Amino acid sequence: MAKRIACLSTLVPPDGGKSYSEQVFEIFDAARRYNKEHAIVGVFIVYQDTLLNIFEGAGNELAQVIYRSNRDPRIQQFSVIVNQDISETKFTRWNLKLIHDNCEAHRDYLTKVHRLLEQKLKLGSPLDRLRYEKLMSLQREEKPPVMNDSAAPVFTNSLLSMKSWPRPTALRMDAGLMKICPLLIHKTVAYDRLKGLNLFSQNDELDRRLLQLHNVNALQITPQAQATPARPIQTAVRPAAKNQHSFSQALRHFIAQRRAKGGSKS
């Protein structure tokens, strides 16, 4: 059965006066010759120093090309992010795609690539997520729904948590979000405690970041239970005498008897 394997990697800075462009074409050309001989098709996507390779072909052939790619000294931090069985290939040959900013055709192409990968996508590390997000953030953007003011969340006196990382196409991860997410994944943290960590220099930056997570349904907000008010200490009250008036009479009668017998002293 045919397989599809997608890999992320980062270009090693070229040495010997070689340019990045020359190094990219060397890697692509070597892969093109090998892939043609072994009936492997797919695409070699390049954006700045980030590489995304999508290979399609027989499983045993792809195992060899992944081994070769992982040992290539011209790339580093090699990671497999998709590994799936397929009934048919989507590519007809080995292609090179150099992605440029502000190119509508490239945005459309990246949108198609993401749709091809998203169901089996596994970003196992923060680095993989950042690289994939860096690349896919260039795809055609859809405007997020406008929230009513009444729907704005209240973070104060709330418990915050996250079950999983936000989808790369839903939210572009950056350094600010990377400060927050690891603290909330599979954890429950009080807002006041999070604020007390002073993660950001600006006072409203934490709320802005939390709102970003909330808007893509990545943040769970639970109102923090109000502290149970301390119960007042109840002093035990002795029951009153059944007949307080009778007790006074008996006390006076006792004193009178003592005086009559000379038992009292002036």
C-alpha positions in Angstrom: 0.0 0.0 0.0 1.2 3.5 -0.8 2.0 5.9 2.0 2.3 9.6 2.5 4.9 11.0 4.9 5.4 14.7 5.6 8.6 16.0 7.4 9.7 19.3 8.8 13.4 20.4 8.9 15.5 23.5 9.1 18.3 24.5 6.8 21.8 24.5 8.2 23.5 27.8 7.3 25.7 27.1 4.3 29.4 27.4 4.5 32.2 28.0 1.9 30.6 31.1 0.5 27.6 29.2 -0.7 24.2 30.9 -0.7 21.0 29.5 0.8 19.5 29.3 -2.7 22.4 27.2 -4.0 22.1 24.9 -1.0 18.3 24.5 -1.5 18.7 23.6 -5.1 21.4 21.1 -4.3 19.1 19.3 -1.8 16.2 19.4 -4.2 18.2 18.1 -7.1 19.7 15.2 -5.2 16.2 14.3 -3.9 14.7 14.6 -7.4 17.2 12.1 -8.9 16.7 9.6 -6.1 12.9 9.9 -6.0 12.6 9.5 -9.8 14.6 6.2 -9.6 12.4 4.9 -6.7 8.9 6.1 -7.9 8.5 8.7 -5.2 6.5 11.8 -5.8 5.6 14.8 -3.7 6.7 18.3 -3.0 9.7 20.1 -1.4 8.3 23.4 0.1 10.8 26.0 1.2 10.0 29.2 3.2 13.1 31.1 4.6 15.0 28.4 6.5 12.0 26.1 7.1 11.5 23.0 4.9 8.4 20.9 4.5 8.8 17.7 2.5 5.8 15.6 1.5 6.7 12.2 0.1 4.3 9.7 -1.5 5.1 6.2 -2.7 5.7 2.6 -1.5 6.2 2.2 2.2 9.6 0.5 1.9 10.9 3.2 -0.5 9.7 6.0 1.8 11.5 4.4 4.7 14.7 4.7 2.8 14.2 8.3 1.7 13.3 9.3 5.3 16.5 7.6 6.5 18.6 9.5 3.9 16.9 12.8 4.7 17.5 12.5 8.4 21.2 12.0 7.8 21.6 14.9 5.4 24.2 17.3 7.0 22.6 20.2 5.2 19.5 20.1 7.3 18.8 19.8 11.0 16.0 19.2 13.5 14.3 16.7 11.1 10.9 15.6 12.3 8.1 13.4 10.8 4.7 15.1 11.3 2.5 12.9 9.0 2.7 9.2 8.4 -0.4 7.7 6.8 -1.6 5.0 4.4 -3.2 6.3 1.2 -5.2 4.7 -1.6 -3.9 7.1 -4.2 -1.2 9.7 -4.6 -2.1 13.4 -4.9 1.2 14.3 -6.7 2.4 13.2 -10.1 6.1 14.1 -9.7 8.7 15.6 -7.4 8.1 19.4 -7.2 9.9 22.3 -5.7 7.8 25.2 -4.2 9.6 28.3 -3.0 7.1 30.3 -0.9 7.1 34.1 -1.0 5.4 36.5 1.2 2.3 38.3 -0.1 1.8 35.9 -3.0 -1.8 35.0 -3.4 -1.0 31.8 -5.5 1.3 30.6 -2.7 -1.4 31.3 -0.1 -3.9 29.2 -2.0 -1.3 26.4 -2.4 -0.5 26.3 1.3 -4.2 26.1 2.1 -4.5 23.0 -0.1 -1.4 21.5 1.5 -2.8 22.0 5.0 -6.1 20.4 4.0 -4.2 17.4 2.7 -2.2 17.0 6.0 -4.5 18.2 8.8 -6.4 15.0 9.5 -3.2 13.0 10.3 -1.0 15.9 11.5 1.0 15.3 14.6 3.1 18.1 15.9 5.1 16.4 18.7 7.1 19.3 19.9 6.8 23.1 20.4 9.5 23.5 17.7 7.4 21.5 15.2 4.4 23.6 16.0 6.3 26.9 15.6 7.8 25.8 12.2 4.5 24.6 10.9 2.7 27.6 12.1 5.3 29.9 10.6 4.7 28.3 7.2 0.9 27.9 7.4 0.3 31.4 8.7 0.9 32.5 5.1 -2.1 30.7 3.8 -5.3 32.5 2.9 -6.7 34.0 6.1 -10.3 33.8 7.1 -11.6 36.6 9.3 -12.6 35.3 12.7 -16.2 35.8 13.9 -16.8 39.1 15.6 -17.7 38.5 19.3 -20.3 40.6 21.0 -19.2 42.6 24.0 -21.5 40.5 26.2 -19.6 37.4 25.2 -16.2 38.8 26.4 -14.8 36.4 29.0 -14.1 37.4 32.6 -10.7 36.1 33.8 -10.7 37.6 37.3 -11.6 35.1 40.0 -11.5 32.3 37.4 -9.6 29.0 37.0 -7.9 28.6 33.6 -6.9 25.4 31.8 -6.2 23.9 28.3 -6.9 20.4 27.1 -4.7 20.6 24.0 -2.6 23.1 21.9 -4.6 25.3 19.6 -4.8 24.2 16.0 -2.0 25.8 13.9 -4.5 27.2 11.4 -6.7 28.7 14.1 -4.0 30.6 16.0 -0.5 31.5 15.1 1.8 30.6 18.0 4.4 33.2 19.0 6.8 33.8 21.9 4.0 35.4 24.1 1.6 32.4 23.7 4.5 30.0 24.2 4.9 31.5 27.7 1.3 30.8 28.6 0.3 27.5 27.0 2.8 25.2 28.7 1.5 26.5 32.0 -2.1 25.6 31.2 -1.9 22.4 29.2 -3.6 19.6 31.3 -3.4 21.9 34.3 -5.8 24.2 36.2 -4.3 27.5 37.3 -6.0 30.4 39.0 -5.9 33.7 37.0 -4.5 35.6 39.9 -1.7 33.1 40.3 -0.9 33.3 36.6 -0.9 37.1 36.7 1.4 37.0 39.7 4.1 35.3 37.6 4.6 38.6 35.8 5.1 36.9 32.4 4.7 40.2 30.5 6.0 43.7 31.0 2.6 45.3 30.0 -0.3 44.9 32.4 -2.9 44.0 29.8 -0.7 41.7 27.7 -1.8 38.6 29.7 -5.5 39.3 29.2 -4.9 39.9 25.5 -3.1 36.5 25.1 -5.8 34.7 27.1 -8.5 36.3 24.9 -6.7 35.0 21.8 -6.8 31.4 23.2 -10.5 31.9 24.2 -11.5 33.1 20.8 -10.3 29.9 19.2 -11.9 27.7 21.9 -8.6 26.6 23.3 -9.0 28.0 26.8 -11.4 26.7 29.4 -12.6 29.2 31.9 -14.3 28.1 35.2 -15.5 30.7 37.7 -13.6 30.2 40.8 -15.8 29.2 43.7 -16.2 32.0 46.1 -14.3 31.4 49.3 -16.7 29.9 51.9 -17.2 32.6 54.5 -15.9 31.7 57.9 -18.6 30.7 60.2 -18.9 32.9 63.2 -17.8 31.2 66.4 -20.9 30.4 68.4 -20.4 30.8 72.1 -22.3 28.2 74.0 -25.2 29.7 75.8 -26.3 28.2 79.0 -30.0 27.6 79.2 -31.8 30.0 81.4 -33.3 28.8 84.7 -36.8 27.6 84.3 -38.0 29.9 87.0 -35.5 32.6 87.7 -37.8 34.4 90.1 -38.1 31.3 92.3 -34.3 31.0 92.5 -34.0 34.6 93.8 -36.6 33.9 96.4 -34.8 30.7 97.6 -31.5 32.6 97.7 -33.0 35.3 100.0 -34.6 32.7 102.2 -31.2 30.9 102.6 -29.5 34.2 103.6 -32.2 35.0 106.1 -31.9 31.6 107.7 -28.1 32.0 108.1 -28.6 35.4 109.7 -31.2 34.0 112.1 -28.7 31.3 113.3 -25.9 33.8 113.7 -24.0 32.3 110.8 -23.6 35.6 109.0 -20.7 38.0 109.8 -21.0 41.8 109.5 
